Amino acid sequence: MRQYGLIGLKLGHSFSANYFADKFLREGLSEECSYRLFELPAIECVEEFMQTTPNLVGFNVTIPYKQQIIPYLDSLSREAEDIGAVNCVKITPDGRKVGYNTDIDGIRVSLDKLLGDKVIDSALILGTGGASLAVGYVLSERGIPYSLVSRDKSKGDLLYSELDETVINSNHLIINASPVGMYPKVDVAPDIPYHLLSADHYLFDLVYNPTTTRFMTLGAEYGAHALSGLDMLYAQAESAWSIWNREE
Ligand SMILES: NC(=O)c1ccc[n+]([C@@H]2O[C@H](COP(=O)([O-])OP(=O)(O)OC[C@H]3O[C@@H](n4cnc5c(N)ncnc54)[C@H](OP(=O)(O)O)[C@@H]3O)[C@@H](O)[C@H]2O)c1
């Protein structure tokens, strides 16, 4: 039995466990693969988890350990190193622990789907946490300049109150990398001036639950194109799966 899993602090409603259980069933892998949730009360517990979990091949990492896991790993992919966050760990056959960031694969897939051939001059990223760093990485890769929007001027380039007509008209891609609008608080949306949006705007919400967020519906009311975080979620999971199973 090959063991996979997810580490985090509170894992009550994990998408990944269901995703991989369905995948293993669909692909006839249920006898040989298992994906379990491992709630760790502190990152210090990860060493024992890695040493004592039988047949551990790889695992995902979620809040609040995406950065804290790094000192416990032997090496990082270039992207994980650049971003400074790991959401996927592979244990190689010789026992080395290698950290990857597959969120960026999910972001790449999502932006391809949302934008197609559309050329974006510049973008706004709402929120300045780990997900925001990964989004910034992919935007830089695509040559799209961006500004970070934060509730705290010292963390970002712009405050929400500074998003006026000039800013909205010159940023046709707006990415919600904050948890605002996530279940159960589904009636709220990031505090941007939606009435200034148009059919020239593209909204990407990293939130995947609900699959249509208030951010998306408010944007759509003004003609904006919108995509949820669901594609990102599937793509990052599949990317982790291929990392765990490929020959190094
Ligand atoms: N679809 C996927 O596969 C996927 C993958 C990763 C993450 N996500 C989602 O992306 C979102 C962000 O993830 P994260 O790990 O970066 O989360 P996080 O660190 O908890 O929050 C990101 C940032 O959002 C802003 N923020 C937090 N609470 C806020 C509030 N009440 N009002 C306004 N802004 C707020 C903060 O930035 P400021 O303090 O600068 O305002 C914070 O640094 C989450 O909803 C997560 O579920 C989705």
The ligand as an ORCA input file, in Angstrom:
! r2SCAN-3c Opt
* xyz 0 1
  N      -8.108     26.945     -5.484
  C      -7.003     26.466     -4.916
  O      -6.457     25.426     -5.294
  C      -6.387     27.241     -3.798
  C      -5.058     27.020     -3.417
  C      -4.508     27.806     -2.393
  C      -5.297     28.748     -1.768
  N      -6.599     28.911     -2.157
  C      -7.472     29.900     -1.523
  O      -6.866     31.174     -1.638
  C      -7.229     31.967     -0.539
  C      -6.002     32.596      0.065
  O      -5.150     31.603      0.560
  P      -3.937     31.960      1.562
  O      -3.352     30.677      1.971
  O      -3.052     32.999      0.969
  O      -4.806     32.570      2.759
  P      -4.433     33.542      3.959
  O      -2.960     33.595      4.119
  O      -5.293     33.133      5.074
  O      -4.987     34.963      3.444
  C      -4.477     35.621      2.331
  C      -4.593     37.122      2.503
  O      -5.943     37.515      2.406
  C      -6.135     38.740      3.100
  N      -7.278     38.566      3.997
  C      -7.427     37.649      4.984
  N      -8.599     37.805      5.618
  C      -9.190     38.874      5.025
  C     -10.411     39.561      5.249
  N     -11.269     39.176      6.195
  N     -10.697     40.620      4.468
  C      -9.855     41.026      3.484
  N      -8.678     40.419      3.248
  C      -8.355     39.356      3.984
  C      -4.843     39.000      3.883
  O      -4.079     39.974      3.179
  P      -3.981     41.493      3.738
  O      -3.785     41.351      5.212
  O      -2.807     42.021      3.030
  O      -5.264     42.165      3.384
  C      -4.151     37.657      3.829
  O      -2.755     37.735      3.890
  C      -8.004     31.037      0.422
  O      -9.377     31.226      0.250
  C      -7.609     29.666     -0.039
  O      -8.629     28.702      0.215
  C      -7.145     28.189     -3.158
*
